[in-house]
Amino acid sequence: MLIKFEEVCQDIDTLPEEAQLLILDFIQLLKKRYPSTELENKIRENDVPSTLSPKPHPLDTFIEKYGAWEDELTAEEIVKEIYDSRTVSNYDISL
């Protein structure tokens, strides 16, 4: 079976980023389902030049850019702060 990798790569390049990420996830799933030997992997890597560079997952990019949430309050203190900041409205709403 002759696979036209350049055409496949061009088709993938036309897809939105979300679809490209789904394709990468699907490829990883297929690799787990159909494992190949190291030798086969090396042959494929040498024969097929990859034009697609894997894009980082958006969550990884977000955490890398903004970092994790840091707070010195305990969970109980945060919950108390939320409840204390709530207000009760006395609006009369009739339908």
C-alpha positions in Angstrom: 0.0 0.0 0.0 1.4 3.3 -1.1 0.8 6.1 1.4 1.3 9.7 0.2 2.6 11.3 3.3 3.0 14.7 1.8 -0.7 14.8 0.9 -1.6 13.6 4.3 0.5 16.3 5.9 -1.0 18.9 3.7 -4.5 17.8 4.6 -3.7 17.8 8.3 -2.2 21.3 8.0 -5.5 22.6 6.6 -7.4 21.5 9.7 -8.0 23.7 12.8 -5.6 23.3 15.7 -8.1 21.4 17.8 -8.6 18.8 15.0 -4.8 18.5 14.7 -4.5 17.8 18.4 -7.2 15.2 18.2 -5.3 13.5 15.4 -2.2 13.4 17.5 -4.2 11.9 20.4 -5.6 9.3 18.0 -2.1 8.4 16.8 -0.9 7.9 20.4 -3.9 5.6 20.9 -3.0 3.6 17.8 0.6 3.3 18.9 -0.5 1.8 22.2 -2.9 -0.6 20.4 -0.4 -1.6 17.8 3.1 -1.4 19.3 6.0 -1.7 16.9 9.6 -2.6 17.5 12.4 0.0 17.9 13.9 -1.0 14.6 10.6 -0.4 12.8 10.3 3.0 14.5 13.9 4.0 13.4 13.2 2.9 9.8 10.0 5.0 9.7 11.7 8.0 11.2 14.5 7.8 8.6 12.1 7.2 5.7 9.4 9.8 6.4 10.4 13.4 7.1 8.0 14.8 9.5 6.6 18.2 8.5 4.3 18.3 11.5 5.7 19.4 14.8 3.5 18.4 17.7 1.9 21.4 19.4 1.8 21.5 23.2 -1.5 20.9 24.8 -3.3 24.2 25.7 -3.4 23.3 29.4 0.4 22.8 29.4 0.9 26.1 27.7 -1.4 27.9 30.2 0.3 26.5 33.2 3.7 27.2 31.8 2.7 30.8 31.1 0.7 31.6 34.3 1.8 29.0 36.8 -0.2 27.2 39.4 -2.5 28.9 41.9 -0.7 29.9 45.0 -2.4 30.9 48.2 -1.5 30.7 51.8 -5.2 30.3 52.9 -6.4 26.9 53.9 -9.4 25.4 52.1 -11.6 26.2 55.0 -10.5 29.8 55.0 -11.2 30.1 51.3 -14.7 28.6 51.7 -15.4 31.0 54.7 -14.3 33.9 52.6 -16.6 33.0 49.8 -19.6 32.5 52.1 -18.8 35.8 53.9 -18.7 37.7 50.7 -22.2 36.6 49.6 -25.0 39.0 49.8 -28.7 38.5 50.0 -30.9 40.5 47.6 -34.3 41.7 48.6 -35.7 42.2 45.2 -39.3 41.3 44.7 -39.4 39.2 41.5 -42.8 38.2 40.2 -43.4 36.2 37.1 
